[in-house]
């Protein structure tokens, strides 16, 4: 047993230890605002949820999880969701819930595909192996437009209806933050590392909701295409 004086000294040492300080949150959060042309007011016609916020640590990332299958549905002659972010190597299923034919396709580089005509049902799937933007169309209906963002990072999200976003569980250290939206120019910034202070990203809407495009054969769409 320690002498009384030693026990008192030990007690004093422990009492003087500082309380544990909670670790800083390993996250990046903020708000995305979509501005009208000229950048003076918020554009209420563009959906801020059709954005993808992604982060690449400078030290790289471990192997991506590719076991999950994602889905992009055709319904009421629209794609749902309109914008889908997936890790490279995953598959996307394209169910058809309309009582009409669709022909989903893309001519986006190495991720190009053509599902051909198919009726209502579970549809077909496509494996997206290469990072990049995949522009998705229907060969029958010109107004049907969607995007698949194939990413080589597990750190990505989309804002909510108010433009709020959070990327959590990030590794320490610097990296690159990117924000993509279908109707704006791309935005990127080097970040010193995860931090609690929220960011505000403002992007000007300069692109139409339905971009000019041709069908899968490189020809103009039939004027009757969206009527059936």
N, C-alpha and C positions, 0 to 999 in steps of 0.2 A: 504493500500500500504506500502511495506517495505521501511525503510529509505534507503538513497542512499548508506551508508556504508554497510548495510546488503545485498543490491542487488549486490554490487561489490563482497562481500565475497562468495555469492551463485554462482556467475558467475565463480569465480576462482576455486571453488570446482568442478564444472562441467567440466571446461576446463582441469583440471588435471586428470580426470578419464582416465584410460588406454583404448585404443581402444579394441573392442571385438576381442578375439582370436578365430579363427575358430577351431571347435572341430576336434580332430584327427580322421582320417578315421577309421571306425570300420570294418576293413577288413584285410585279409591276402592274399598276392599275391606272385607270384614267378615264377620260371621256373623249369620244369622237364626235365632232360637229361637222356636218355637211353644209357648206355655204353656197348660196346662189352665185351666179356669175357676177364677178366684181368683188365677191367676198364680203359683202356688207351685212347680209341677213342670212339666217338659217334657212336652207331649202327644205320645205315641208313636203315636197313631192318625192324626194328620194328616200329610200328605206335604209336607215343607218345600220340595220341588222344584216344587210347584204355586204358586210365588210368582213375581212379576215385579219386578225392581229396575230403576228407570229414573232417568235424570238429565237435567235440562234446564239448560244453561248460561244465565245471565242475559242474555248477549248474543245469544241465539238460536242457531239452527243453519242450516247451508247446506242445499241441496236434498237430500231423502232419496233413497236408492237404492231403486228400486221394480222392478227388472228380475227379481228372484228370485221364483219361485213356491213357496209353502209348501204343506204337506199336513197334513190332519187325517183320519185313517183311522177308519172304523167296523169293528171286529173284536171278535168274542165279545160283542157288544152293549155295547161300550164305545168311547169316543173316545180315540184315541192320536195325539198327546199330548192330555192332558186340558186343559192350559193352553198356549196358543200366543201368543207376542208377535210382532207384525209391524209394519213401518213403514206409515204411512198411504199408500194407493195401491197396495199389493200385492194379489195374488190368492192365495186358498187353495183348493186342490183337496180334494174330499171323496170319496176312493175308498171303495167298499164291499167288504170282504173276507169278509163273511158270506154264507152261502147263503140268506139271507132278505131281505125287503124292509126298507128304511129310508126315512124321510122327515125329512131334516135341515132344521131351520128356526131362525129367530130373529125375535123381535119387538123387537129393541133399536134403537129410534129410527131414525136415518137409515141404519143398517147392517142393517136388517131384510131377511130373504130367506126364500125357501121353495123347496127343491129338488124337492119332490114325491116321489112314490114311485119308487124306482129299485133295480134288482137288483145282484147282484155284478158288479163291474167298476170301471173308472176313475172313475166318478162324474162330478160336475159341479164347477165352480169358481165362486167368488164374489170380486168385487173389493171390498175394504174401503177406502173413500175417506175416511171420517170418523173422527178420533180418538175413542176411547172404549172402553167395555167392551161386548163382544158376548156375550150369553148364548146358548149353542147347545144345542138339544134335538133329540130325535127324536119325531116326532108319534105313533109307535107304542109306543115303550118309555120309560116314565116315568123309569126309573133312569138313562137315558143323559143325562149332563150334561157340558158342556165350556165353555170360555171362550176367546175371542180378544181379546187386548189390542191395540188399534190405537193406535199411538204416533206422535206428531209429533216424535220425537227418534231419532237413530240409536244412542243410548247406553242400551242395556238388556241385561239378562241374567236368568237364573234360577239360584238356588242349587243346589249339588250335594246329595247325600244327607245330608251332614253340616251343611248350612246355609251353607257357605262361598260367597262370591260376590266377583267382581272386575269392575269397570268400568274398562277401560283406554283409553288414547288420548284422554283428556278435555282440552278446552281449559282454559287457565289462567283464573282468576277465579271468582267466586261462582256458585252455581246452586242448584237445588232437587233433592233426592233423594226419591224416592217408592218405597215398598214396598207391593205389593198381594198379598194372598193370598185365595183363594176362601172361607176360613172365618174370616177376621178382619176387623176394621175397618181402613180404609186408614190408612197412616202416611206422613207427609211431614216433611221438615226442610230448612231453609235451610243450605247448606254454604258455608263461606268459599272453598272451592276444592279441587281434587284434593290429596290428602295421603297419606302412607305409613302413618299410624296407622290400624289397623283399627277399624271400628265394630262395635258389638253392638246389634242391633235385636231387641227382645222383643215379640211380639204374642200376645194372648190369643185362643184359639180359642173363638168364640162362635156360629158358624153351622154348620148340618148339612151333611154332604157332598152330599146331594141336597136342594136347597132346594125349598120348596113352589112348584109351578108348574102351569099349565094347558096344554092342547094349543094348537095354532095357531089354533083357532077360539074359544078362550076357555072351553073346557069341560073337565070333569074327565076324566082318562084312564080307559079301560076297565080293570077289575080284572084282566083276562086279558092286558093288553098286554105285560107282561114275560115271559109264558109262551111267547111264540113270536117 
